[in-house]
């Protein structure tokens, strides 16, 4: 329980059909097979993509032509087979290992923040034969991943919590308490 406050965000993965369906041509695959046949994080059949390396260092990449600014790429991922490295990238050359975050029973939100001109974002499966299920790809401005936006170009306004003081709070007695987690 509590209040979740998020920044404004725009989904930069395009098209909408490619957010969970990484078989879409917008995702350029190198030595990787993809099948839109996996059960997604919400339990719906055929709503996530099985990505399997058919050789070492298999990649699944999408490109955004834009000025460099702080952006975060994120995916919901679940390991299917193997124990090798699974890595995220925003430039197609430098990769960050996120394998220790994955398990085979639940989807995990994995993310990478960077500031790259003309970002080439996605992931790499390092070991031939390893596989992951992937759903809800997101690429957005900002330092952290926010809740999923399910349409390409879809936006979410920044959250703002307000509470009317008049008639609700006595300015002469009492106290207020809050906890903030960043």
C-alpha positions in Angstrom: 0.0 0.0 0.0 1.1 3.6 -0.5 1.4 6.2 -3.1 3.4 5.7 -6.3 4.5 8.9 -8.0 6.0 8.7 -11.4 7.5 11.2 -13.8 5.9 11.9 -17.2 7.0 9.3 -19.8 6.6 8.5 -23.4 7.0 5.0 -24.9 9.7 5.1 -27.6 9.6 1.5 -28.7 7.8 1.4 -32.0 5.5 0.1 -33.4 3.0 -0.9 -30.7 3.0 -4.4 -32.1 6.7 -4.8 -31.1 6.4 -3.9 -27.4 5.9 -7.6 -26.4 6.2 -9.2 -29.8 9.9 -9.2 -30.6 9.4 -11.2 -33.8 8.4 -7.8 -35.3 10.8 -6.6 -38.0 11.4 -3.4 -35.9 13.6 -5.6 -33.7 16.8 -6.6 -35.6 17.9 -10.0 -34.6 21.4 -11.5 -35.1 21.9 -15.2 -34.5 18.7 -15.2 -32.5 15.4 -17.0 -33.0 12.2 -15.5 -31.7 8.7 -16.9 -31.2 5.7 -15.1 -29.9 4.4 -18.1 -28.1 5.3 -17.6 -24.4 2.9 -16.9 -21.5 3.3 -13.3 -20.4 3.7 -11.9 -16.9 -0.1 -11.5 -16.6 -0.6 -15.2 -17.3 -1.9 -14.7 -20.9 -0.8 -17.3 -23.4 1.1 -16.1 -26.5 1.8 -12.6 -25.0 5.6 -12.7 -24.6 8.5 -13.6 -26.9 10.8 -16.6 -26.5 14.3 -15.5 -27.5 16.9 -18.2 -28.1 20.5 -17.7 -29.1 21.4 -19.8 -32.2 25.0 -18.8 -31.8 27.1 -16.9 -29.2 26.4 -13.2 -28.6 22.9 -13.2 -30.2 21.3 -9.8 -30.2 17.9 -8.2 -30.5 18.2 -4.5 -31.2 16.0 -1.5 -32.1 17.3 2.0 -33.1 16.0 5.4 -32.1 17.4 8.4 -34.1 17.5 11.2 -31.5 19.9 13.5 -29.7 21.7 12.1 -26.7 19.8 12.5 -23.4 19.2 10.3 -20.3 17.0 7.4 -21.4 16.2 4.0 -19.8 15.6 0.8 -21.7 13.7 -1.9 -19.8 12.2 -5.3 -20.3 10.3 -7.8 -18.3 12.4 -11.0 -18.6 12.4 -14.5 -17.4 15.2 -17.1 -18.0 14.1 -20.2 -19.8 17.3 -22.2 -20.3 21.0 -21.8 -19.7 23.1 -20.0 -17.2 25.1 -17.6 -19.4 25.2 -13.9 -19.4 22.1 -11.9 -20.6 23.1 -8.3 -21.3 21.4 -4.9 -22.0 22.8 -2.2 -24.3 21.9 1.3 -25.5 24.7 1.6 -28.1 24.9 -1.9 -29.5 28.6 -2.1 -28.5 28.8 -1.8 -24.7 26.8 -4.4 -22.8 25.8 -4.6 -19.1 25.2 -8.1 -17.6 21.8 -8.5 -15.8 21.8 -12.3 -15.7 22.0 -12.4 -11.9 18.7 -10.6 -11.7 16.8 -13.3 -13.7 15.2 -16.5 -12.6 13.1 -19.2 -14.3 9.9 -18.8 -12.3 8.9 -15.1 -12.5 9.4 -12.1 -14.8 11.8 -9.5 -13.5 12.0 -5.9 -14.5 15.6 -5.3 -15.9 16.8 -1.8 -17.0 19.7 0.2 -18.2 20.1 4.0 -18.2 22.5 5.8 -20.5 22.8 9.0 -22.6 23.5 7.9 -26.2 23.2 9.7 -29.5 21.0 7.6 -31.9 20.5 4.9 -29.3 20.7 1.3 -30.4 18.9 -0.4 -27.5 18.1 -4.0 -26.7 19.8 -7.1 -25.3 22.3 -9.9 -26.0 22.3 -13.6 -25.1 25.9 -14.5 -24.8 25.7 -18.3 -24.7 24.5 -20.4 -27.7 21.3 -22.3 -26.8 20.4 -20.0 -23.8 16.8 -18.6 -23.9 14.7 -15.9 -22.2 11.1 -14.9 -22.4 10.7 -11.2 -22.9 7.6 -9.0 -22.5 6.8 -5.3 -22.4 9.9 -3.6 -23.8 10.1 0.1 -22.9 12.5 2.9 -23.9 11.8 6.2 -22.2 13.4 9.5 -21.2 14.6 9.5 -17.6 16.9 7.8 -15.2 14.7 4.9 -14.2 12.1 2.6 -15.7 8.5 3.6 -15.0 5.3 1.5 -15.1 4.6 0.0 -18.5 3.2 2.1 -21.3 1.6 -0.3 -23.8 1.3 1.8 -26.9 4.1 3.2 -29.1 4.2 7.0 -28.6 1.9 6.6 -25.6 2.4 9.1 -22.8 1.8 9.3 -19.1 1.5 12.6 -17.3 3.6 13.1 -14.2 1.7 12.2 -11.1 0.9 14.9 -8.6 -0.6 14.2 -5.2 -2.8 17.0 -3.9 -4.9 17.1 -0.8 -7.2 20.0 0.1 -6.2 21.6 3.4 -9.4 23.6 3.9 -11.9 21.5 6.0 -9.4 18.6 6.3 -6.4 19.8 8.3 -6.3 22.0 11.4 -3.3 24.3 11.0 -3.0 24.8 14.8 -2.8 21.2 16.1 -1.5 17.8 14.9 1.4 16.5 12.9 2.1 15.1 9.5 4.2 12.0 8.8 5.6 10.7 5.5 8.3 8.3 4.2 9.9 8.7 0.9 11.8 6.0 -1.0 13.9 6.9 -4.0 
